[in-house]
Amino acid sequence: MKIAISGKGGVGKTIFASLLSRTFAEAGYAVLAIDADPDSNLAATLGFPRSDEITPISEMSALIEERTGAPPGKAGSFFKLNPKVDDLPEKYSLKYNGIRLMVMGRIKKGGTGCYCPENALLQALITHLLLGRDEVVILDMEAGVEHLGRATAKAVDRLIVVVEPSRRSVETAHRIDKLAKEIGLHNIAIVGNKVRSPSDKEFLTSSLPGFEFLGFIPYDQALVDADLANLPLLDSSPQIISEVRNIYQALLSTAQAPSKK
């Protein structure tokens, strides 16, 4: 099962990606979590030791030049569009509590006129992780689909857009939906987060008609307090954990279950 997670910044998609990764791992699945959001903290949220010392793939200059034949940032130079990447998950991933993690780093936006060696490496690596691996892959992306192309979109079992009860979050969800469909990715679902009341739930469902909702994660001040106190987030809210487990079950019920370890 390959799951991509997107949404407006600040809606809580990284904590959701972390909890979903842990839920799959605790159920016995091999899990590869991919941090593809330059502004996220997936490693820290998952509790990886010394997470602030992890170097993203996009900043590994020697590796990029070795695999593509050109140093990073050289948009006008010749380089390999399909560099060798199949050995990178074992060499450059970290493992903690049964979850394997890779940190991608920043990718240049489409339409900026720059298709650089680091982009070529990241795109080839994402393609390999989605098409060539048999783990459960959970891809934590920024608010878009820049890491996905038409080939990799076909490998994504679900694009989950995390939304909170706000107009801007809903607008971002509609934009992501449009971008995803343009590359042929139609298996899109919504997870409502930070839901405080039935009216919040009603706002989301009425603002996103026709979308499939996998679940609604409640707002819990305990999560905010744990973050402020620099305490582990994944165990701070039993009610949030319970709803993520329900979402996990919904994912399994609507797709062919992946093989366990």
Secondary structure, DSSP 8 states (H G I E B T S, - for coil): -EEEEE-STTSSHHHHHHHHHHHHHHTT--EEEEEE-TT--HHHHTT-TTGGG---GGG-HHHHHHHHSS-TT-TTS---SS---TTHHHHH-EEETTEEEEE------TTSS---HHHHHHHHHHHHHHHS--SEEEEEE-SS-TT--HHHHTT-SEEEEEE-SSHHHHHHHHHHHHHHHHTT---EEEEEEEE-SHHHHHHHHHHSTT-EEEEEEE--HHHHHHHHTT--STTS-HHHHHHHHHHHHHHHHTS------
